[in-house]
Amino acid sequence: MSDFYKLEIDRHFAWFEAKLPARPARFVAWLRKPSSRYVRIPLAILLIFGGIFSFLPVLGLWMLPLGLLLFAQDVPFLQKPTAQLLGWVERKWLERERARRAR
């Protein structure tokens, strides 16, 4: 069952990567490689802490979900809830897009 959620997370990462400009997209692609695990985990932890302290001027709440998404690449018990949350966000995003086009 975990393979399904890992594939779902990979699909969302690929979508996100396609929306980025070329240089950041290459960085995200490199970050997703299994060999980048020793960079990905500390970066994920830093992003999570940055998201927790989002009340500070430089840091933002956007850091928390990005950190959790990166962390879920390597922590199996986070893959299912992360994949489900991403699926929910995707459905809401598509509903909002359809509603905006209908107007």
N, CA, C and O atoms as a GROMACS GRO file, in nm:
protein
  412
    1MET      N    1   0.082  -0.120   0.000
    1MET     CA    2   0.000   0.000   0.000
    1MET      C    3   0.086   0.126   0.000
    1MET      O    4   0.047   0.228  -0.058
    2SER      N    5   0.202   0.122   0.063
    2SER     CA    6   0.288   0.239   0.072
    2SER      C    7   0.340   0.282  -0.065
    2SER      O    8   0.363   0.401  -0.088
    3ASP      N    9   0.358   0.186  -0.156
    3ASP     CA   10   0.405   0.220  -0.290
    3ASP      C   11   0.307   0.311  -0.363
    3ASP      O   12   0.348   0.401  -0.436
    4PHE      N   13   0.177   0.288  -0.343
    4PHE     CA   14   0.076   0.372  -0.406
    4PHE      C   15   0.090   0.516  -0.359
    4PHE      O   16   0.085   0.608  -0.440
    5TYR      N   17   0.107   0.536  -0.229
    5TYR     CA   18   0.117   0.671  -0.175
    5TYR      C   19   0.249   0.737  -0.217
    5TYR      O   20   0.253   0.858  -0.241
    6LYS      N   21   0.355   0.659  -0.226
    6LYS     CA   22   0.483   0.715  -0.273
    6LYS      C   23   0.470   0.760  -0.418
    6LYS      O   24   0.521   0.866  -0.455
    7LEU      N   25   0.403   0.680  -0.500
    7LEU     CA   26   0.380   0.720  -0.640
    7LEU      C   27   0.292   0.844  -0.649
    7LEU      O   28   0.312   0.929  -0.735
    8GLU      N   29   0.195   0.853  -0.560
    8GLU     CA   30   0.107   0.971  -0.557
    8GLU      C   31   0.186   1.097  -0.521
    8GLU      O   32   0.167   1.203  -0.581
    9ILE      N   33   0.274   1.085  -0.424
    9ILE     CA   34   0.359   1.199  -0.385
    9ILE      C   35   0.452   1.236  -0.501
    9ILE      O   36   0.473   1.354  -0.529
   10ASP      N   37   0.507   1.135  -0.568
   10ASP     CA   38   0.593   1.162  -0.683
   10ASP      C   39   0.517   1.234  -0.794
   10ASP      O   40   0.571   1.322  -0.861
   11ARG      N   41   0.390   1.195  -0.814
   11ARG     CA   42   0.308   1.261  -0.916
   11ARG      C   43   0.288   1.408  -0.882
   11ARG      O   44   0.295   1.494  -0.970
   12HIS      N   45   0.264   1.438  -0.756
   12HIS     CA   46   0.245   1.577  -0.714
   12HIS      C   47   0.376   1.655  -0.726
   12HIS      O   48   0.375   1.772  -0.766
   13PHE      N   49   0.487   1.592  -0.692
   13PHE     CA   50   0.616   1.657  -0.710
   13PHE      C   51   0.641   1.688  -0.858
   13PHE      O   52   0.690   1.796  -0.891
   14ALA      N   53   0.608   1.594  -0.946
   14ALA     CA   54   0.627   1.615  -1.090
   14ALA      C   55   0.542   1.732  -1.139
   14ALA      O   56   0.586   1.811  -1.222
   15TRP      N   57   0.419   1.742  -1.089
   15TRP     CA   58   0.332   1.853  -1.127
   15TRP      C   59   0.393   1.985  -1.081
   15TRP      O   60   0.397   2.082  -1.156
   16PHE      N   61   0.440   1.987  -0.957
   16PHE     CA   62   0.501   2.106  -0.900
   16PHE      C   63   0.627   2.143  -0.979
   16PHE      O   64   0.651   2.260  -1.008
   17GLU      N   65   0.706   2.043  -1.012
   17GLU     CA   66   0.829   2.064  -1.087
   17GLU      C   67   0.800   2.123  -1.226
   17GLU      O   68   0.875   2.208  -1.275
   18ALA      N   69   0.692   2.079  -1.288
   18ALA     CA   70   0.655   2.129  -1.421
   18ALA      C   71   0.613   2.276  -1.417
   18ALA      O   72   0.624   2.346  -1.517
   19LYS      N   73   0.564   2.322  -1.304
   19LYS     CA   74   0.520   2.462  -1.289
   19LYS      C   75   0.636   2.557  -1.263
   19LYS      O   76   0.621   2.679  -1.277
   20LEU      N   77   0.752   2.504  -1.225
   20LEU     CA   78   0.866   2.588  -1.188
   20LEU      C   79   0.947   2.629  -1.311
   20LEU      O   80   0.943   2.561  -1.414
   21PRO      N   81   1.021   2.738  -1.300
   21PRO     CA   82   1.118   2.772  -1.405
   21PRO      C   83   1.227   2.664  -1.411
   21PRO      O   84   1.236   2.580  -1.322
   22ALA      N   85   1.309   2.668  -1.514
   22ALA     CA   86   1.404   2.560  -1.542
   22ALA      C   87   1.503   2.533  -1.428
   22ALA      O   88   1.521   2.418  -1.388
   23ARG      N   89   1.567   2.635  -1.376
   23ARG     CA   90   1.668   2.612  -1.272
   23ARG      C   91   1.610   2.555  -1.144
   23ARG      O   92   1.661   2.454  -1.094
   24PRO      N   93   1.506   2.615  -1.088
   24PRO     CA   94   1.447   2.554  -0.968
   24PRO      C   95   1.391   2.414  -0.994
   24PRO      O   96   1.394   2.328  -0.906
   25ALA      N   97   1.340   2.390  -1.115
   25ALA     CA   98   1.288   2.258  -1.149
   25ALA      C   99   1.400   2.154  -1.148
   25ALA      O  100   1.380   2.042  -1.102
   26ARG      N  101   1.517   2.191  -1.198
   26ARG     CA  102   1.632   2.099  -1.194
   26ARG      C  103   1.673   2.070  -1.051
   26ARG      O  104   1.709   1.957  -1.018
   27PHE      N  105   1.669   2.173  -0.964
   27PHE     CA  106   1.703   2.153  -0.823
   27PHE      C  107   1.605   2.058  -0.757
   27PHE      O  108   1.645   1.968  -0.683
   28VAL      N  109   1.475   2.076  -0.783
   28VAL     CA  110   1.374   1.988  -0.725
   28VAL      C  111   1.392   1.845  -0.778
   28VAL      O  112   1.378   1.749  -0.702
   29ALA      N  113   1.421   1.831  -0.906
   29ALA     CA  114   1.445   1.698  -0.963
   29ALA      C  115   1.566   1.632  -0.897
   29ALA      O  116   1.562   1.513  -0.865
   30TRP      N  117   1.672   1.709  -0.876
   30TRP     CA  118   1.788   1.654  -0.808
   30TRP      C  119   1.755   1.617  -0.663
   30TRP      O  120   1.800   1.514  -0.613
   31LEU      N  121   1.678   1.701  -0.598
   31LEU     CA  122   1.641   1.678  -0.459
   31LEU      C  123   1.557   1.552  -0.442
   31LEU      O  124   1.562   1.489  -0.337
   32ARG      N  125   1.480   1.515  -0.543
   32ARG     CA  126   1.394   1.397  -0.536
   32ARG      C  127   1.470   1.267  -0.557
   32ARG      O  128   1.418   1.160  -0.525
   33LYS      N  129   1.591   1.273  -0.609
   33LYS     CA  130   1.670   1.152  -0.633
   33LYS      C  131   1.704   1.084  -0.500
   33LYS      O  132   1.728   1.152  -0.400
   34PRO      N  133   1.707   0.952  -0.499
   34PRO     CA  134   1.743   0.880  -0.374
   34PRO      C  135   1.881   0.917  -0.322
   34PRO      O  136   1.903   0.915  -0.201
   35SER      N  137   1.974   0.950  -0.409
   35SER     CA  138   2.109   0.986  -0.365
   35SER      C  139   2.114   1.120  -0.291
   35SER      O  140   2.214   1.150  -0.226
   36SER      N  141   2.010   1.200  -0.301
   36SER     CA  142   2.006   1.331  -0.235
   36SER      C  143   1.943   1.325  -0.097
   36SER      O  144   1.910   1.428  -0.039
   37ARG      N  145   1.927   1.207  -0.044
   37ARG     CA  146   1.860   1.188   0.085
   37ARG      C  147   1.928   1.268   0.197
   37ARG      O  148   1.860   1.324   0.284
   38TYR      N  149   2.061   1.273   0.196
   38TYR     CA  150   2.132   1.340   0.305
   38TYR      C  151   2.123   1.492   0.296
   38TYR      O  152   2.161   1.562   0.390
   39VAL      N  153   2.075   1.543   0.188
   39VAL     CA  154   2.047   1.687   0.176
   39VAL      C  155   1.898   1.710   0.199
   39VAL      O  156   1.860   1.809   0.262
   40ARG      N  157   1.816   1.620   0.148
   40ARG     CA  158   1.670   1.636   0.155
   40ARG      C  159   1.618   1.636   0.299
   40ARG      O  160   1.534   1.718   0.334
   41ILE      N  161   1.666   1.545   0.382
   41ILE     CA  162   1.616   1.534   0.519
   41ILE      C  163   1.649   1.658   0.602
   41ILE      O  164   1.558   1.714   0.664
   42PRO      N  165   1.775   1.705   0.606
   42PRO     CA  166   1.801   1.829   0.682
   42PRO      C  167   1.727   1.950   0.626
   42PRO      O  168   1.682   2.035   0.702
   43LEU      N  169   1.714   1.957   0.493
   43LEU     CA  170   1.639   2.068   0.433
   43LEU      C  171   1.493   2.062   0.475
   43LEU      O  172   1.432   2.165   0.505
   44ALA      N  173   1.437   1.942   0.477
   44ALA     CA  174   1.297   1.926   0.519
   44ALA      C  175   1.280   1.970   0.664
   44ALA      O  176   1.182   2.039   0.697
   45ILE      N  177   1.372   1.933   0.750
   45ILE     CA  178   1.364   1.972   0.891
   45ILE      C  179   1.375   2.124   0.905
   45ILE      O  180   1.302   2.184   0.984
   46LEU      N  181   1.465   2.185   0.830
   46LEU     CA  182   1.478   2.331   0.834
   46LEU      C  183   1.350   2.400   0.786
   46LEU      O  184   1.307   2.500   0.845
   47LEU      N  185   1.290   2.348   0.680
   47LEU     CA  186   1.166   2.406   0.630
   47LEU      C  187   1.052   2.391   0.730
   47LEU      O  188   0.971   2.482   0.747
   48ILE      N  189   1.045   2.277   0.797
   48ILE     CA  190   0.940   2.255   0.898
   48ILE      C  191   0.958   2.355   1.013
   48ILE      O  192   0.861   2.417   1.057
   49PHE      N  193   1.080   2.368   1.061
   49PHE     CA  194   1.104   2.466   1.168
   49PHE      C  195   1.076   2.608   1.121
   49PHE      O  196   1.021   2.688   1.197
   50GLY      N  197   1.112   2.640   0.998
   50GLY     CA  198   1.082   2.772   0.943
   50GLY      C  199   0.933   2.796   0.935
   50GLY      O  200   0.886   2.908   0.957
   51GLY      N  201   0.857   2.693   0.902
   51GLY     CA  202   0.712   2.706   0.896
   51GLY      C  203   0.650   2.723   1.033
   51GLY      O  204   0.551   2.795   1.049
   52ILE      N  205   0.709   2.658   1.133
   52ILE     CA  206   0.658   2.672   1.270
   52ILE      C  207   0.679   2.816   1.318
   52ILE      O  208   0.594   2.871   1.389
   53PHE      N  209   0.791   2.875   1.281
   53PHE     CA  210   0.822   3.013   1.322
   53PHE      C  211   0.782   3.113   1.213
   53PHE      O  212   0.854   3.210   1.188
   54SER      N  213   0.669   3.089   1.149
   54SER     CA  214   0.626   3.174   1.038
   54SER      C  215   0.587   3.315   1.081
   54SER      O  216   0.569   3.402   0.996
   55PHE      N  217   0.573   3.338   1.209
   55PHE     CA  218   0.540   3.472   1.255
   55PHE      C  219   0.660   3.567   1.242
   55PHE      O  220   0.644   3.689   1.251
   56LEU      N  221   0.779   3.513   1.222
   56LEU     CA  222   0.896   3.596   1.201
   56LEU      C  223   0.895   3.654   1.060
   56LEU      O  224   0.837   3.593   0.970
   57PRO      N  225   0.956   3.769   1.038
   57PRO     CA  226   0.944   3.839   0.910
   57PRO      C  227   0.991   3.762   0.786
   57PRO      O  228   0.925   3.769   0.682
   58VAL      N  229   1.101   3.690   0.793
   58VAL     CA  230   1.158   3.626   0.674
   58VAL      C  231   1.091   3.491   0.644
   58VAL      O  232   1.080   3.452   0.528
   59LEU      N  233   1.048   3.424   0.747
   59LEU     CA  234   0.994   3.290   0.731
   59LEU      C  235   0.846   3.295   0.698
   59LEU      O  236   0.779   3.394   0.726
   60GLY      N  237   0.795   3.189   0.638
   60GLY     CA  238   0.654   3.188   0.601
   60GLY      C  239   0.590   3.053   0.626
   60GLY      O  240   0.658   2.951   0.643
   61LEU      N  241   0.459   3.054   0.628
   61LEU     CA  242   0.384   2.932   0.651
   61LEU      C  243   0.399   2.834   0.536
   61LEU      O  244   0.376   2.714   0.554
   62TRP      N  245   0.436   2.882   0.419
   62TRP     CA  246   0.456   2.794   0.303
   62TRP      C  247   0.566   2.692   0.326
   62TRP      O  248   0.569   2.589   0.260
   63MET      N  249   0.655   2.720   0.419
   63MET     CA  250   0.768   2.632   0.445
   63MET      C  251   0.725   2.501   0.511
   63MET      O  252   0.787   2.397   0.488
   64LEU      N  253   0.621   2.505   0.592
   64LEU     CA  254   0.577   2.386   0.665
   64LEU      C  255   0.529   2.274   0.572
   64LEU      O  256   0.580   2.163   0.582
   65PRO      N  257   0.434   2.300   0.481
   65PRO     CA  258   0.393   2.190   0.393
   65PRO      C  259   0.504   2.142   0.300
   65PRO      O  260   0.511   2.023   0.268
   66LEU      N  261   0.589   2.232   0.255
   66LEU     CA  262   0.699   2.192   0.168
   66LEU      C  263   0.797   2.102   0.244
   66LEU      O  264   0.845   2.003   0.189
   67GLY      N  265   0.825   2.137   0.367
   67GLY     CA  266   0.912   2.053   0.450
   67GLY      C  267   0.852   1.916   0.476
   67GLY      O  268   0.922   1.815   0.468
   68LEU      N  269   0.722   1.912   0.506
   68LEU     CA  270   0.655   1.783   0.528
   68LEU      C  271   0.654   1.699   0.400
   68LEU      O  272   0.670   1.577   0.406
   69LEU      N  273   0.636   1.764   0.288
   69LEU     CA  274   0.636   1.693   0.161
   69LEU      C  275   0.774   1.631   0.134
   69LEU      O  276   0.783   1.516   0.092
   70LEU      N  277   0.879   1.707   0.159
   70LEU     CA  278   1.014   1.652   0.141
   70LEU      C  279   1.042   1.540   0.241
   70LEU      O  280   1.102   1.439   0.206
   71PHE      N  281   0.998   1.559   0.364
   71PHE     CA  282   1.020   1.459   0.468
   71PHE      C  283   0.945   1.330   0.438
   71PHE      O  284   0.993   1.221   0.469
   72ALA      N  285   0.828   1.341   0.377
   72ALA     CA  286   0.746   1.224   0.344
   72ALA      C  287   0.813   1.137   0.238
   72ALA      O  288   0.779   1.019   0.226
   73GLN      N  289   0.906   1.192   0.162
   73GLN     CA  290   0.979   1.111   0.064
   73GLN      C  291   1.054   0.997   0.132
   73GLN      O  292   1.072   0.891   0.074
   74ASP      N  293   1.099   1.019   0.256
   74ASP     CA  294   1.185   0.924   0.325
   74ASP      C  295   1.122   0.859   0.448
   74ASP      O  296   1.176   0.762   0.500
   75VAL      N  297   1.009   0.909   0.494
   75VAL     CA  298   0.946   0.855   0.614
   75VAL      C  299   0.814   0.790   0.574
   75VAL      O  300   0.716   0.859   0.545
   76PRO      N  301   0.810   0.656   0.571
   76PRO     CA  302   0.692   0.585   0.519
   76PRO      C  303   0.560   0.618   0.589
   76PRO      O  304   0.457   0.626   0.522
   77PHE      N  305   0.559   0.638   0.721
   77PHE     CA  306   0.432   0.663   0.789
   77PHE      C  307   0.374   0.801   0.757
   77PHE      O  308   0.257   0.826   0.787
   78LEU      N  309   0.452   0.889   0.699
   78LEU     CA  310   0.401   1.020   0.657
   78LEU      C  311   0.349   1.020   0.514
   78LEU      O  312   0.282   1.114   0.471
   79GLN      N  313   0.379   0.914   0.439
   79GLN     CA  314   0.342   0.911   0.298
   79GLN      C  315   0.190   0.907   0.277
   79GLN      O  316   0.138   0.979   0.192
   80LYS      N  317   0.120   0.826   0.352
   80LYS     CA  318  -0.025   0.815   0.334
   80LYS      C  319  -0.096   0.947   0.365
   80LYS      O  320  -0.170   0.996   0.280
   81PRO      N  321  -0.076   1.006   0.485
   81PRO     CA  322  -0.147   1.132   0.511
   81PRO      C  323  -0.106   1.246   0.416
   81PRO      O  324  -0.188   1.330   0.380
   82THR      N  325   0.022   1.247   0.377
   82THR     CA  326   0.067   1.351   0.285
   82THR      C  327   0.003   1.334   0.149
   82THR      O  328  -0.041   1.432   0.089
   83ALA      N  329  -0.003   1.212   0.099
   83ALA     CA  330  -0.066   1.185  -0.031
   83ALA      C  331  -0.215   1.218  -0.026
   83ALA      O  332  -0.268   1.273  -0.122
   84GLN      N  333  -0.281   1.184   0.083
   84GLN     CA  334  -0.424   1.215   0.095
   84GLN      C  335  -0.446   1.366   0.101
   84GLN      O  336  -0.540   1.417   0.039
   85LEU      N  337  -0.363   1.436   0.174
   85LEU     CA  338  -0.376   1.582   0.182
   85LEU      C  339  -0.350   1.646   0.046
   85LEU      O  340  -0.422   1.738   0.008
   86LEU      N  341  -0.251   1.599  -0.025
   86LEU     CA  342  -0.222   1.653  -0.158
   86LEU      C  343  -0.337   1.625  -0.254
   86LEU      O  344  -0.370   1.709  -0.338
   87GLY      N  345  -0.398   1.507  -0.243
   87GLY     CA  346  -0.515   1.476  -0.326
   87GLY      C  347  -0.630   1.570  -0.296
   87GLY      O  348  -0.698   1.615  -0.388
   88TRP      N  349  -0.653   1.600  -0.169
   88TRP     CA  350  -0.760   1.692  -0.130
   88TRP      C  351  -0.732   1.832  -0.184
   88TRP      O  352  -0.821   1.898  -0.237
   89VAL      N  353  -0.607   1.877  -0.171
   89VAL     CA  354  -0.570   2.010  -0.221
   89VAL      C  355  -0.589   2.015  -0.372
   89VAL      O  356  -0.639   2.114  -0.426
   90GLU      N  357  -0.549   1.910  -0.441
   90GLU     CA  358  -0.564   1.906  -0.586
   90GLU      C  359  -0.712   1.914  -0.628
   90GLU      O  360  -0.747   1.986  -0.721
   91ARG      N  361  -0.798   1.838  -0.558
   91ARG     CA  362  -0.941   1.843  -0.590
   91ARG      C  363  -0.998   1.982  -0.568
   91ARG      O  364  -1.073   2.033  -0.651
   92LYS      N  365  -0.962   2.045  -0.456
   92LYS     CA  366  -1.011   2.180  -0.427
   92LYS      C  367  -0.958   2.280  -0.530
   92LYS      O  368  -1.031   2.369  -0.574
   93TRP      N  369  -0.834   2.263  -0.569
   93TRP     CA  370  -0.773   2.352  -0.669
   93TRP      C  371  -0.849   2.341  -0.800
   93TRP      O  372  -0.881   2.443  -0.862
   94LEU      N  373  -0.877   2.219  -0.844
   94LEU     CA  374  -0.948   2.198  -0.970
   94LEU      C  375  -1.091   2.251  -0.963
   94LEU      O  376  -1.140   2.309  -1.060
   95GLU      N  377  -1.158   2.231  -0.850
   95GLU     CA  378  -1.294   2.286  -0.833
   95GLU      C  379  -1.291   2.438  -0.843
   95GLU      O  380  -1.378   2.498  -0.906
   96ARG      N  381  -1.193   2.498  -0.783
   96ARG     CA  382  -1.182   2.645  -0.787
   96ARG      C  383  -1.155   2.694  -0.930
   96ARG      O  384  -1.210   2.794  -0.973
   97GLU      N  385  -1.070   2.622  -1.001
   97GLU     CA  386  -1.042   2.657  -1.141
   97GLU      C  387  -1.168   2.647  -1.227
   97GLU      O  388  -1.195   2.735  -1.309
   98ARG      N  389  -1.245   2.538  -1.209
   98ARG     CA  390  -1.368   2.522  -1.285
   98ARG      C  391  -1.468   2.632  -1.252
   98ARG      O  392  -1.534   2.684  -1.342
   99ALA      N  393  -1.480   2.667  -1.127
   99ALA     CA  394  -1.573   2.772  -1.087
   99ALA      C  395  -1.531   2.907  -1.144
   99ALA      O  396  -1.616   2.987  -1.183
  100ARG      N  397  -1.402   2.932  -1.148
  100ARG     CA  398  -1.353   3.059  -1.203
  100ARG      C  399  -1.377   3.066  -1.352
  100ARG      O  400  -1.412   3.171  -1.405
  101ARG      N  401  -1.358   2.955  -1.421
  101ARG     CA  402  -1.382   2.953  -1.567
  101ARG      C  403  -1.530   2.964  -1.601
  101ARG      O  404  -1.567   3.017  -1.705
  102ALA      N  405  -1.614   2.914  -1.512
  102ALA     CA  406  -1.758   2.918  -1.536
  102ALA      C  407  -1.812   3.062  -1.528
  102ALA      O  408  -1.913   3.095  -1.590
  103ARG      N  409  -1.744   3.146  -1.452
  103ARG     CA  410  -1.789   3.286  -1.439
  103ARG      C  411  -1.754   3.363  -1.556
  103ARG      O  412  -1.784   3.482  -1.563
   0.00000   0.00000   0.00000
